[in-house]
Amino acid sequence: MPRTGWSDYEIFLAVARSGQISRAGQQLGLNHATVGRRIAALEAALKARLFDRSPRGYQLTGAGERLVASAEAMEAAVRAAESEVGEGDPTLTGTVRIGAPDGFGTLFLAPRIGDFCRRHPAVELQIIPIARPFSLSRREADIAIGLSSPEGGRLVSRRLTDYTLGLYATEAYFAERGRPERLEELRRHRGIGYIQDLIFMPEIDYLDEVGSGLRPRITSSSLITQLNAARAGAGLSVLPDFCAAEFPELRPVLGDRIRLRRAFWLVMHEDTRRVARVRHAADFVAARVEAEAARFLPYG
């Protein structure tokens, strides 16, 4: 069998993740023809077809799916070795991808991430503000901010903080529809919430906890979209208190009766948590949350 090396599997992973040889080449600094030849050579060496080619790109075959796990184990070993050898070098390099719910990622993390960039200018940060679970084993993210602690798998997690949520609307909405004074009145009001069949985490399915018949008439898979609809006077929306606090036009509704509680967890894969740049980024996020703990729990 012709000999293969880590660079062959690095190219394989880049194509598997992007689905395009041209995009993989851009990521690796290679032209697409070289990437195509290297994939063909790896398939010949392994005597297996790893991709199905089509006008839509490169799709993993069954053999390719099986190879991903082994290639990612190699990748983790290489990253860990580079990290250990380079630990004494204060200049971290490489990419760190952080997946987070959009309220946390957009309104808390993004405005503060500049401090990390100034400390580590050679690290490229990618923030994915989407309210869904991320597969760390498939490297959809190096760090995930989740709403629960994962069970099983080679994942490690730590609780960042609890946070509270309340029901919010604007004075413009109250002028149009009235201000609810009792829970029973909520059924007559226009709710804003998540699209039911796009709720990927039970922790954000909280309108039933509010109770009293409040149902969404405006829905979105994005918390930021819901927040902006509430700011525009479109209806009542359940929002994290730390997000609503950024916008003084939002007023709490039945604040003494409606107060939900959730938690943020920081999750990493067992392999990548040893990589210096990932560890530093995770520690930065945890430190910023700890320093501003009162923001997440304004009501104690």
C-alpha positions in Angstrom: 0.0 0.0 0.0 1.3 3.5 -0.8 2.3 5.4 2.3 0.0 8.1 3.6 0.6 10.9 6.1 -1.2 13.4 8.3 -1.4 15.9 5.4 -3.5 13.5 3.4 -6.0 13.1 6.2 -6.0 16.9 6.9 -7.0 17.4 3.2 -9.6 14.7 3.6 -11.2 16.3 6.6 -11.2 19.7 4.9 -13.2 18.3 2.0 -15.5 16.3 4.2 -16.4 19.4 6.3 -16.7 21.8 3.4 -18.1 19.5 0.7 -16.1 21.4 -1.9 -12.5 20.9 -3.0 -12.1 24.5 -3.9 -13.2 25.7 -0.5 -11.0 23.1 1.2 -8.1 24.3 -0.9 -8.7 27.9 0.2 -8.7 26.8 3.8 -5.4 24.9 3.3 -3.6 27.2 0.9 -3.7 24.7 -1.9 -5.2 25.0 -5.4 -8.3 22.8 -6.1 -6.4 20.6 -8.6 -3.9 19.6 -6.0 -6.7 18.8 -3.5 -8.5 16.7 -6.1 -5.3 14.8 -6.8 -4.5 14.2 -3.1 -8.0 12.9 -2.5 -7.7 10.5 -5.5 -4.3 9.3 -4.2 -5.7 8.7 -0.7 -8.6 6.7 -2.2 -6.2 4.6 -4.2 -4.0 4.0 -1.2 -6.9 2.9 1.0 -8.6 1.1 -1.9 -11.9 2.7 -1.1 -14.1 5.5 -2.6 -14.4 8.2 0.1 -16.6 10.7 -1.7 -19.4 10.7 -4.2 -18.8 13.5 -6.7 -21.7 15.5 -8.1 -22.4 19.1 -9.3 -23.4 19.9 -5.7 -20.0 18.9 -4.4 -18.3 16.0 -2.6 -20.5 13.8 -0.4 -19.1 11.3 2.0 -19.6 7.6 1.2 -20.0 5.0 3.9 -16.3 4.4 3.9 -15.7 8.1 4.1 -18.0 8.4 7.1 -16.1 5.7 8.8 -12.8 7.3 8.1 -13.8 10.7 9.6 -13.6 9.4 13.2 -10.0 8.1 12.7 -8.9 11.2 10.9 -10.3 13.4 13.6 -8.5 11.4 16.2 -5.3 12.1 14.3 -6.2 15.8 14.1 -6.7 15.9 17.9 -3.4 14.2 18.5 -1.6 16.7 16.2 -3.3 19.7 17.8 -2.4 18.4 21.3 1.2 17.8 20.3 1.5 21.3 18.8 -0.1 22.8 21.9 2.2 21.0 24.3 5.4 21.9 22.3 4.3 25.5 21.8 3.0 26.1 25.3 5.9 28.3 26.2 5.2 30.6 23.3 2.9 33.5 24.4 1.6 33.9 20.8 -1.2 31.5 20.1 -2.2 30.8 16.5 -5.0 29.0 14.7 -8.8 29.1 14.8 -11.3 28.8 17.6 -14.9 28.3 16.8 -17.5 29.1 19.5 -21.1 28.1 19.2 -23.6 29.8 21.4 -27.3 30.7 21.7 -27.8 34.0 19.8 -28.7 36.1 22.9 -25.4 35.1 24.6 -23.3 35.1 21.4 -24.6 38.4 20.0 -25.4 40.5 23.0 -22.9 39.3 25.6 -19.9 37.6 24.0 -19.5 39.7 20.8 -19.2 43.1 22.5 -16.5 41.7 24.9 -14.5 39.4 22.6 -12.2 42.3 21.5 -10.2 41.9 24.7 -9.3 38.3 23.8 -8.4 39.4 20.3 -6.0 42.1 21.6 -4.3 39.5 23.9 -4.0 36.9 21.2 -3.9 38.7 17.8 -2.9 35.6 15.8 -6.0 33.6 16.8 -9.0 33.7 14.4 -12.3 33.6 16.3 -15.5 32.3 14.7 -18.7 32.9 16.7 -21.8 31.0 15.6 -24.9 32.5 17.4 -27.5 29.8 16.8 -29.9 28.3 19.3 -29.2 24.6 18.6 -26.9 21.9 19.9 -23.4 21.7 18.3 -21.6 18.4 17.5 -18.2 18.8 19.0 -17.1 15.4 17.9 -17.6 16.5 14.3 -15.9 19.8 15.0 -18.9 22.0 14.3 -17.5 24.0 17.2 -14.4 23.9 19.5 -16.4 25.4 22.4 -20.2 25.3 22.8 -22.3 27.3 25.1 -25.2 25.1 25.9 -28.3 25.2 28.1 -27.7 21.8 29.6 -24.8 19.6 30.6 -24.3 16.9 27.9 -24.7 13.2 28.8 -22.3 10.6 27.4 -19.6 11.0 24.8 -16.1 12.4 25.3 -17.3 15.8 26.4 -16.4 17.9 29.4 -18.6 20.7 30.7 -18.7 23.3 33.4 -21.6 25.4 34.6 -21.0 29.1 33.6 -24.0 30.7 35.3 -27.7 30.6 35.9 -29.7 33.3 34.3 -33.3 34.6 34.5 -35.9 35.4 31.9 -39.0 37.5 32.1 -41.9 38.7 29.9 -41.3 42.0 28.1 -43.1 44.5 25.9 -43.0 48.3 25.2 -45.1 51.2 26.2 -46.2 51.5 22.5 -47.6 48.0 22.8 -49.4 48.8 26.0 -51.0 51.9 24.4 -52.3 49.7 21.7 -53.4 46.5 23.6 -53.3 47.5 27.3 -51.0 46.4 30.0 -51.7 42.9 31.5 -52.3 43.1 35.2 -53.2 39.5 35.8 -51.9 36.2 34.3 -55.4 35.4 33.1 -55.3 38.5 30.8 -52.4 37.1 28.8 -54.6 35.0 26.6 -55.9 38.2 25.0 -52.5 39.4 24.0 -50.1 38.9 21.1 -47.2 36.6 22.0 -43.8 36.4 20.3 -41.9 33.2 20.5 -40.0 30.3 18.8 -41.3 28.4 15.8 -42.5 25.2 17.5 -41.1 22.6 15.1 -37.7 24.4 15.0 -37.2 24.2 18.8 -34.1 22.0 19.1 -33.6 22.4 22.8 -36.4 21.8 25.4 -34.9 24.6 27.5 -36.2 27.3 25.1 -39.8 25.9 25.0 -40.9 28.0 27.9 -44.2 29.6 26.9 -46.2 26.9 28.7 -44.3 27.9 31.9 -45.7 31.4 31.5 -49.1 29.8 31.4 -52.6 31.4 31.1 -53.0 30.8 27.4 -50.3 33.1 26.0 -49.6 31.8 22.5 -47.2 33.3 19.9 -48.6 35.1 16.9 -45.2 36.1 15.7 -42.5 33.3 15.7 -38.8 33.1 14.8 -36.0 30.6 15.3 -33.9 33.6 16.4 -34.0 35.2 19.9 -32.6 38.4 18.5 -35.5 38.6 15.9 -38.0 38.0 18.8 -36.3 40.7 20.8 -36.4 43.2 18.0 -40.1 42.4 17.3 -40.8 43.1 20.9 -38.9 46.4 20.8 -41.0 47.4 17.8 -44.2 47.0 19.9 -45.3 43.8 18.1 -46.2 41.9 21.2 -45.1 40.2 24.5 -41.9 38.2 24.4 -40.1 36.0 26.9 -36.5 37.3 27.0 -33.4 36.7 29.1 -33.2 39.6 31.5 -29.5 40.3 30.6 -30.7 40.8 26.9 -33.7 43.0 27.7 -31.5 45.1 30.0 -29.7 46.4 26.9 -32.9 48.1 25.6 -34.6 50.5 28.0 -37.7 50.6 25.9 -38.5 47.1 27.0 -40.6 46.9 30.1 -41.2 43.8 32.3 -44.7 42.4 32.3 -46.0 40.9 35.5 -42.4 40.8 36.8 -43.5 39.7 40.2 -45.3 36.6 38.8 -43.3 35.6 35.8 -39.6 34.8 36.3 -38.0 31.8 34.6 -34.5 30.4 35.3 -32.1 28.6 33.1 -28.3 27.9 33.0 -25.4 28.3 30.6 -22.9 25.5 30.3 -19.5 25.7 28.6 -18.8 22.4 26.7 -15.7 21.2 25.0 -14.5 17.9 23.5 -12.0 16.0 25.6 -9.4 16.1 22.9 -9.6 19.8 21.9 -9.8 21.2 25.5 -6.0 20.5 25.8 -5.3 22.7 22.8 -3.8 26.0 24.2 -5.8 28.4 22.1 -9.1 26.6 22.8 -8.3 26.5 26.5 -7.4 30.2 26.6 -10.7 31.1 24.8 -12.8 29.0 27.2 -11.1 30.5 30.2 -11.7 34.0 28.8 -15.4 33.3 28.3 -15.7 31.8 31.8 -13.9 34.7 33.4 -16.1 37.3 31.7 -19.2 35.6 32.8 -18.0 35.3 36.3 -17.0 39.0 36.4 -20.5 40.0 35.3 -22.5 37.4 37.2 -25.0 40.0 38.5 -26.0 40.8 34.9 -27.3 37.3 34.5 -29.1 37.2 37.8 -30.4 40.8 38.4 -33.1 39.5 40.7 -30.8 37.4 42.8 
